[in-house]
Amino acid sequence: KIVAQQESRVGDDAEANNTKIQYAESAALKNERRMREELDRLKAQVKTHEERHQKDSEDLRDANQHLSELQDLCKKQEQNLSDLQGKKEKQDKALEHLSTQVSDSEQRANLAEQQCAGLKDAIRMISEESSSLRKENERLTTRFIEEKQRLSSEVNTLNEMLEQLRKESAELQTVKKQEEKRKSWFGFSTEDTTAKTTTTAAAMKSSEMSARKYIPNTTALEKEESSDGKKNPPVKAVVPSQPKQIIQAHRQEAACVRCTTSGTDRIATGGSFDGTVQVWNVADGSILATLRGGYNNSITTVDITNRLVVGGGNDKTCRVWDIDTQRMLHQLVGHTRKITCVRFLANGQGVVTAAKDRQIKVWDISKQTYRQKTNIVLDSTANAVDVASDSFTLVSGHTIGSLRFWDIRTGEKNGEIANVHKSAITSVRFHPLDDSKVLTNGMDSVVKIVDVRTAKAVHEFRHVDFQTSYSWSTSVFSPDGAYVAAGSSSNGFVFCWNTKNGQLVRVLDKGHQNAGVCGIAWGRGGDSGHQVATTDKGGKLIFWG
């Protein structure tokens, strides 16, 4: 096209454009040459591209072949992976099963270890028990031999005692035959109310009673009679171990407590501040009667029979009530100061009273109108009295620490044991089966059993925690005389001792809660054939079982 254009112009101006043609030819040649070079270059590039394309095609074929191989390999790998996954799942299941088995094995092993430990403990305990049983067997064997020897000795002693009792029984029968011929005094016999008993103590030397020969020493059978005349069989006492019932009997201080000697379930208490006498049923702890004699009358001493109860206190008057009707039968007036002790005698037909006015009075209450039978004037106050089983002999415990024995029919003193305690005696009690022994309690915080035949204490009971602080503190024998009990004024503890060996048997330290024990009673009755009751400064009444 360029050449055609140039040739058309050459006609118009050949000469003018000759030069231009030359230049144009030269430019065309150059352009052709350039285009050829470009073409060659493009051909070279195309060839290069073709070669490269060919090479790329070959590479692509190789790559496709390699890819195919890789795909085949991948399929194989996937198959292998699937196989491995299956194997892994199987192995996981196997591992899980093995783990379960291992866990079960561990649990069984732990259980086996526990069982082994339990068996070891059982073996150890059995070994200890076996050792303990061997020791216990040896101890029991030794004890059996000792008991056999002791029983053999006791049998010999009992044979001697039996022979002695036969002699005493013969003497007692003789005495009874003589007594039956005499006239009645409070339902008991006496020939002459001014005569002494034929067995009174012979003499007194240096404030000691040299001997005591009155009938009560051989009246154990009489002691077994109840106040209604019925005989009660001996009951083996059981030492109490814990409170059976705790009752708020009085508003404040419950100064005294007494039970019947006949084995009934009745028991009496006296209140120092509320001025009442309460009668209780030991079996169920119910109150049978509330008796009041006068206002502001502090009751410090009581006694009870099957039918009657008597109480005395600060108003110098002693009152007798019928329990069933709760009616006051007698109001015994005659003392000029506080009454310290009251006791029934002669099956409830008489009452003995002691007071701060240094007098002991004997009252006949067998009829509708009472009368004073005997009056004993003292030189020292008697804090406590008790009547022997013959209802004739009286023992009194004094503030000077002495014991005195009286014939209450005549008012004459049979004997005296001086200096039994270093300070005032607060309680006296005849042995339930042997009136030759008297139990005393003193402000020196010592409880004693005194043999009146030798005028000496056969046992002294004391303890670091036992204290007697009240002038009305009591101590008692068990019904069979095998034990002695007393309450402490300082801490509320109750102490029980064995009368045979003098050893402390038990300390009852729960119940009174540091309230000082004022009174204690131990008699027949209750669901176990014996009853133990205590009262304290807080007004509590406790039945022990």
C-alpha positions in Angstrom: 0.0 0.0 0.0 2.8 2.4 0.8 4.4 1.7 -2.5 1.1 2.3 -4.4 0.6 5.6 -2.7 4.2 6.7 -3.5 3.9 5.7 -7.2 0.7 7.9 -7.5 2.5 10.8 -6.2 5.6 10.3 -8.3 3.5 11.1 -11.4 2.7 14.4 -10.1 6.1 15.3 -9.0 8.6 12.7 -10.1 11.5 14.8 -9.7 10.3 16.3 -6.4 9.6 13.0 -5.1 12.5 11.2 -6.5 14.4 11.8 -3.5 11.4 10.9 -1.4 11.1 7.7 -3.4 14.6 6.9 -2.7 14.1 7.6 0.9 10.8 5.8 0.8 12.5 2.8 -0.8 15.2 3.0 1.7 12.6 3.2 4.5 10.6 0.4 2.9 13.6 -1.7 2.7 14.4 -0.8 6.2 10.9 -1.5 7.2 10.8 -4.7 5.2 14.1 -5.7 6.7 12.8 -4.8 10.1 9.6 -6.6 9.5 11.5 -9.6 8.2 13.7 -9.4 11.2 10.6 -9.1 13.3 9.1 -12.0 11.4 12.2 -14.0 11.9 12.1 -13.1 15.5 8.4 -14.0 15.7 9.1 -17.2 13.9 11.9 -17.9 16.3 9.6 -17.1 19.1 6.9 -19.2 17.5 9.3 -22.0 17.1 10.5 -21.4 20.6 6.8 -21.4 21.7 6.1 -24.5 19.7 9.2 -26.2 21.1 8.1 -25.0 24.5 4.5 -26.1 23.8 5.8 -29.4 22.6 7.9 -29.7 25.6 5.0 -28.5 27.8 2.8 -31.1 26.0 5.3 -33.7 26.8 5.6 -32.4 30.3 1.8 -32.4 30.5 1.7 -35.9 29.2 4.3 -36.8 31.7 2.5 -34.8 34.4 -0.8 -36.5 33.4 0.9 -39.8 33.4 2.5 -38.9 36.7 -0.9 -37.7 38.0 -2.5 -40.9 36.9 0.2 -42.7 38.7 -0.3 -40.5 41.7 -4.0 -41.0 41.5 -3.5 -44.7 41.4 -1.0 -44.3 44.2 -3.5 -42.1 46.1 -6.2 -44.7 45.6 -3.9 -47.3 46.9 -3.0 -45.0 49.8 -6.7 -44.4 50.4 -7.3 -48.1 50.4 -4.3 -48.6 52.7 -5.6 -45.7 54.9 -9.1 -47.3 54.9 -7.5 -50.6 55.8 -5.4 -48.9 58.5 -8.5 -47.1 59.8 -10.3 -50.4 60.0 -7.3 -51.8 61.8 -7.2 -48.7 64.1 -10.9 -49.1 64.9 -10.3 -52.8 65.7 -7.3 -51.8 67.8 -9.3 -49.1 69.5 -12.0 -51.6 70.3 -9.4 -54.0 71.5 -7.7 -51.2 73.5 -11.1 -50.2 75.0 -11.8 -53.8 75.9 -8.3 -54.1 77.4 -8.9 -50.9 79.3 -12.1 -52.2 80.7 -10.4 -55.4 81.6 -7.6 -53.4 83.3 -10.1 -51.3 85.2 -12.0 -54.4 86.3 -8.7 -56.0 87.3 -7.8 -52.8 89.2 -11.1 -52.8 91.0 -10.8 -56.5 91.8 -7.2 -55.8 93.0 -8.5 -53.0 95.2 -11.3 -55.2 96.5 -8.8 -57.9 97.1 -6.5 -55.5 99.0 -9.4 -54.3 101.1 -10.5 -57.9 101.8 -6.9 -58.7 102.6 -6.7 -55.7 105.0 -10.0 -56.7 106.5 -8.7 -60.2 107.0 -5.6 -58.9 108.5 -7.6 -56.8 110.9 -9.9 -59.7 111.7 -6.8 -61.9 112.3 -5.3 -59.2 114.5 -8.6 -58.9 116.5 -9.0 -62.6 116.7 -5.4 -62.8 117.9 -6.1 -60.1 120.5 -9.3 -61.7 121.6 -7.6 -65.0 121.8 -4.9 -63.5 124.0 -7.5 -61.7 126.1 -9.5 -64.9 126.4 -6.4 -66.8 127.4 -5.7 -64.2 130.1 -9.3 -64.1 131.1 -9.3 -67.9 131.3 -6.2 -67.8 133.4 -7.7 -65.1 135.6 -11.0 -67.0 136.0 -9.1 -70.2 136.8 -7.2 -68.4 139.5 -10.3 -66.7 140.7 -12.2 -70.1 140.7 -9.5 -71.6 142.8 -9.5 -68.6 145.1 -13.3 -68.6 145.3 -13.3 -72.3 146.0 -10.9 -71.7 148.8 -12.9 -68.7 150.1 -16.2 -70.6 149.8 -14.6 -73.5 151.7 -13.6 -71.1 154.4 -17.0 -69.4 154.4 -18.7 -72.8 154.7 -16.7 -73.5 157.7 -17.5 -70.1 159.1 -21.2 -70.5 158.3 -21.2 -73.8 160.1 -19.8 -72.1 163.1 -22.3 -69.3 162.7 -25.1 -71.8 162.3 -24.2 -73.4 165.6 -24.0 -70.0 167.2 -27.4 -69.1 165.7 -29.0 -72.2 167.0 -27.8 -71.3 170.5 -29.1 -67.7 170.0 -32.4 -69.0 168.6 -32.9 -71.1 171.7 -32.1 -68.1 173.8 -34.5 -66.0 171.7 -37.3 -68.5 172.1 -36.8 -68.4 175.8 -36.9 -64.6 175.8 -40.0 -64.6 173.6 -41.8 -67.0 176.0 -41.0 -64.6 178.8 -42.1 -61.6 176.9 -45.4 -63.1 175.9 -46.3 -63.2 179.6 -45.8 -59.5 180.0 -48.2 -56.6 179.5 -48.4 -54.6 176.3 -46.5 -51.3 175.7 -47.1 -49.9 172.2 -48.1 -53.3 171.1 -44.8 -54.8 172.4 -44.4 -56.6 175.8 -43.0 -55.4 179.0 -43.6 -56.4 182.6 -42.8 -53.2 184.2 -42.5 -49.8 182.4 -40.0 -48.7 185.0 -37.7 -51.8 184.7 -34.7 -52.0 182.4 -34.4 -54.8 180.0 -32.6 -57.8 181.5 -29.9 -57.5 178.8 -28.9 -53.9 179.3 -25.2 -52.9 179.1 -23.5 -53.8 182.4 -21.3 -50.7 182.9 -19.6 -47.7 181.3 -15.9 -46.9 181.6 -14.1 -43.7 180.4 -16.9 -42.6 178.1 -16.9 -46.1 176.5 -19.7 -48.7 176.6 -18.0 -51.9 177.6 -20.8 -54.2 176.4 -24.3 -54.2 175.0 -26.4 -57.3 175.6 -30.0 -56.2 174.8 -32.4 -58.3 172.8 -32.1 -56.5 169.4 -28.8 -58.3 168.7 -30.8 -61.4 168.0 -33.8 -60.0 166.4 -33.0 -60.2 162.8 -36.2 -62.2 162.2 -38.2 -59.5 163.9 -36.5 -56.9 161.7 -37.9 -58.7 158.7 -41.5 -58.0 159.8 -43.2 -55.1 158.1 -45.2 -52.4 159.8 -48.4 -54.3 159.2 -47.0 -57.5 160.8 -46.2 -59.4 157.6 -42.8 -61.0 157.1 -40.7 -60.0 154.1 -38.0 -62.3 152.7 -34.5 -60.9 152.6 -33.7 -59.1 149.3 -30.2 -59.1 147.9 -29.4 -55.5 147.3 -28.2 -54.2 143.9 -26.0 -51.2 143.8 -27.6 -48.5 141.6 -25.8 -47.3 138.6 -27.8 -44.4 137.0 -30.7 -42.1 137.6 -34.0 -43.8 136.8 -36.3 -40.8 137.4 -35.4 -37.1 138.2 -38.3 -35.2 139.8 -38.5 -31.6 140.9 -40.1 -32.5 144.2 -39.9 -29.2 146.0 -39.4 -25.6 145.1 -36.0 -25.4 146.6 -34.2 -27.6 149.2 -35.6 -31.1 149.7 -34.0 -31.7 153.1 -35.0 -35.3 153.8 -36.4 -38.6 152.3 -37.5 -41.8 153.9 -39.0 -45.1 152.6 -41.0 -47.7 154.3 -39.3 -50.8 155.8 -42.1 -53.1 154.6 -41.2 -53.1 150.9 -44.1 -50.9 149.6 -43.5 -48.4 146.8 -44.2 -45.4 148.9 -41.6 -42.8 149.8 -41.8 -39.5 151.6 -39.8 -36.2 151.2 -39.8 -32.9 153.1 -39.2 -29.4 151.8 -37.2 -26.9 153.8 -38.7 -23.9 152.0 -42.2 -24.9 150.8 -43.1 -26.5 154.1 -44.7 -29.6 152.5 -44.4 -33.3 153.0 -44.7 -35.2 149.7 -45.5 -38.9 149.3 -44.4 -40.5 146.1 -45.0 -43.8 144.2 -41.5 -45.2 143.4 -42.8 -47.4 140.6 -43.9 -44.6 138.3 -42.7 -41.4 140.1 -46.3 -40.2 140.6 -47.2 -38.1 143.6 -49.7 -39.7 146.0 -50.1 -36.9 148.5 -49.0 -33.3 149.3 -49.3 -32.6 153.0 -49.0 -29.2 154.6 -49.2 -28.5 158.3 -48.6 -24.8 158.6 -47.3 -21.7 156.8 -43.6 -21.0 156.8 -42.9 -24.4 158.3 -39.6 -25.7 157.1 -39.7 -29.6 157.1 -36.3 -31.1 157.9 -37.2 -34.6 158.9 -39.8 -37.2 157.9 -40.7 -40.9 158.5 -43.3 -43.1 156.8 -45.1 -46.4 157.3 -47.6 -48.1 155.0 -50.4 -45.9 156.2 -48.9 -42.9 158.1 -46.3 -40.2 157.5 -44.8 -37.9 160.1 -42.9 -34.6 159.6 -41.1 -32.1 161.8 -39.2 -28.9 161.3 -38.5 -25.4 162.4 -41.9 -24.6 164.0 -41.2 -27.0 166.9 -44.3 -29.1 166.0 -44.5 -32.6 164.7 -47.5 -33.6 162.5 -48.9 -37.0 161.6 -51.0 -37.5 158.5 -53.0 -40.4 157.1 -51.6 -40.9 153.5 -54.7 -42.2 151.9 -57.1 -39.6 153.3 -54.4 -36.8 153.5 -56.0 -35.8 156.8 -53.8 -34.6 159.7 -54.3 -37.0 162.6 -52.1 -35.5 165.2 -50.1 -32.3 165.9 -47.6 -33.1 168.5 -46.7 -30.0 170.5 -44.2 -30.0 173.3 -40.7 -29.0 172.0 -39.5 -25.5 172.5 -37.0 -25.4 169.6 -36.5 -26.8 166.1 -37.2 -30.6 165.7 -34.1 -32.4 164.4 -35.4 -36.0 163.9 -38.7 -38.0 163.9 -39.1 -41.8 163.9 -42.1 -44.1 164.0 -42.0 -47.0 166.5 -44.2 -50.0 167.5 -45.8 -50.5 164.1 -46.7 -46.9 163.8 -48.4 -46.7 167.2 -45.7 -44.3 168.6 -43.4 -41.5 167.5 -40.0 -40.5 168.8 -38.9 -36.9 168.3 -35.6 -35.1 169.0 -35.2 -31.4 169.0 -32.7 -28.5 169.5 -34.2 -28.0 173.0 -32.0 -31.0 174.0 -35.0 -33.3 174.6 -36.1 -36.6 173.2 -39.9 -37.3 173.5 -41.9 -40.5 173.0 -45.5 -40.0 171.9 -48.4 -42.5 172.0 -50.5 -41.9 168.8 -52.4 -45.2 169.0 -55.6 -43.5 170.1 -57.5 -40.5 168.8 -55.8 -38.2 171.4 -52.1 -38.4 171.5 -50.1 -38.4 174.8 -46.5 -38.1 175.7 -45.1 -41.3 177.2 -41.5 -40.5 177.9 -39.3 -37.4 178.0 -35.5 -37.7 178.0 -33.5 -34.6 178.9 -30.1 -34.3 177.3 -27.0 -32.3 177.9 -26.3 -31.9 174.2 -28.5 -31.7 171.1 -29.3 -35.0 169.3 -29.3 -34.4 165.6 -30.5 -37.9 164.8 -32.2 -40.9 166.4 -33.1 -44.4 165.4 -35.2 -47.2 167.0 -34.0 -50.8 167.2 -36.0 -53.7 166.1 -37.3 -54.4 169.6 -39.0 -50.9 169.6 -37.5 -50.4 173.2 -33.9 -49.4 172.4 -33.1 -46.0 171.0 -29.8 -44.7 169.7 -29.1 -40.9 169.5 -26.3 -39.1 167.6 -25.1 -35.9 169.2 -23.5 -32.6 168.2 -20.5 -33.5 170.5 -19.8 -36.6 168.4 -21.1 -39.3 170.8 -23.6 -42.1 170.5 -26.0 -42.8 173.4 -28.4 -45.7 173.9 -31.7 -45.4 175.8 -34.6 -47.5 177.1 -37.5 -45.4 175.8 -39.9 -47.1 178.2 -38.1 -45.6 181.2 -36.0 -42.8 179.7 -32.9 -44.3 181.2 -29.6 -44.4 179.4 -28.2 -47.8 178.8 -24.8 -46.7 177.6 -22.7 -44.2 175.6 -19.8 -44.3 173.1 -17.9 -41.1 173.2 -15.8 -39.5 170.5 -17.3 -41.6 167.6 -16.7 -38.5 165.4 -14.5 -35.5 165.7 -17.5 -33.2 165.2 -21.3 -33.5 165.2 -23.1 -36.7 164.2 -25.7 -36.0 161.6 -27.2 -39.4 161.1 -27.6 -42.8 162.9 -29.1 -46.0 161.6 -29.3 -49.5 163.1 -28.1 -52.4 160.8 -31.2 -53.9 159.2 -30.3 -57.4 160.3 -28.0 -56.9 163.3 -28.8 -54.2 165.9 -25.4 -54.6 167.4 -24.1 -52.4 164.6 -24.9 -48.7 164.1 -24.2 -46.6 161.0 -23.2 -43.0 161.6 -22.4 -40.0 159.5 -20.5 -37.0 160.8 -19.6 -33.4 160.0 -16.0 -34.6 159.8 -17.0 -36.2 156.5 -16.6 -39.7 157.6 -19.2 -42.5 157.6 -18.7 -45.3 160.2 -20.1 -48.6 161.2 -19.8 -48.9 165.0 -20.0 -52.2 166.8 -21.8 -51.4 170.1 -20.4 -54.5 171.8 -16.8 -53.4 171.4 -17.6 -49.6 171.3 -15.3 -49.4 168.2 -15.7 -48.6 164.5 -15.4 -51.7 162.4 -15.4 -49.7 159.2 -14.7 -46.1 158.3 -15.7 -44.8 154.9 -14.2 -41.7 153.4 -13.3 -40.2 150.1 -11.6 -37.0 148.8 -14.8 -35.9 147.0 -17.1 -36.8 149.9 -18.2 -34.0 152.3 -20.8 -33.7 155.0 -21.9 -30.1 155.6 -25.5 -30.3 156.7 -26.6 -31.3 160.2 -29.3 -33.4 158.7 -27.1 -35.3 156.1 -27.9 -39.0 156.2 -26.3 -42.3 155.4 -28.1 -45.6 155.0 -27.6 -49.4 154.9 -28.9 -51.4 152.0 -31.9 -53.6 153.0 -29.6 -56.7 153.3 -26.8 -54.7 155.1 -24.3 -55.5 152.4 -23.7 -51.9 151.4 -23.6 -48.4 152.8 -24.6 -45.2 150.8 -24.2 -41.5 151.5 -24.5 -38.3 149.5 -21.9 -35.5 149.4 -23.0 -32.0 150.4 -20.4 -30.3 148.1 -20.8 -31.8 144.7 -24.0 -34.0 144.6 -22.1 -37.3 144.3 -23.6 -40.4 145.9 -21.1 -42.9 147.3 -21.7 -46.7 147.8 -19.3 -48.8 149.9 -19.1 -52.5 150.6 -19.7 -53.2 154.3 -17.8 -56.5 154.3 -14.4 -55.2 153.0 -14.9 -51.4 153.3 -14.1 -50.9 149.6 -15.8 -48.2 147.5 -18.1 -49.9 145.1 -19.5 -47.0 143.0 -19.7 -43.2 142.8 -22.9 -41.9 141.2 -21.8 -38.5 139.9 -24.6 -37.8 137.4 -28.0 -36.5 138.5 -27.7 -33.8 141.1 -25.5 -31.6 139.0 -23.4 -30.1 141.8 -26.4 -29.6 144.1 -25.5 -30.9 147.5 -27.2 -34.1 148.5 -29.4 -33.7 151.7 -31.1 -37.0 152.2 -30.9 -40.6 151.0 -33.1 -43.7 151.5 -32.5 -47.3 150.6 -35.3 -49.8 151.2 -37.3 -52.6 149.8 -39.8 -52.0 147.0 -39.6 -50.8 143.4 -39.7 -52.9 140.3 -36.4 -54.6 141.2 -37.2 -55.3 144.9 -35.1 -52.4 146.2 -35.4 -48.7 145.9 -32.8 -46.0 146.3 -33.8 -42.3 146.5 -31.9 -39.1 147.1 -32.8 -35.4 147.5 -30.7 -32.3 147.1 -30.5 -28.6 147.8 -32.2 -27.7 144.6 -35.4 -29.6 145.5 -34.8 -32.6 143.2 -35.8 -36.2 144.1 -33.9 -38.9 142.2 -34.9 -42.5 142.0 -31.8 -44.6 141.1 -31.8 -47.9 139.2 
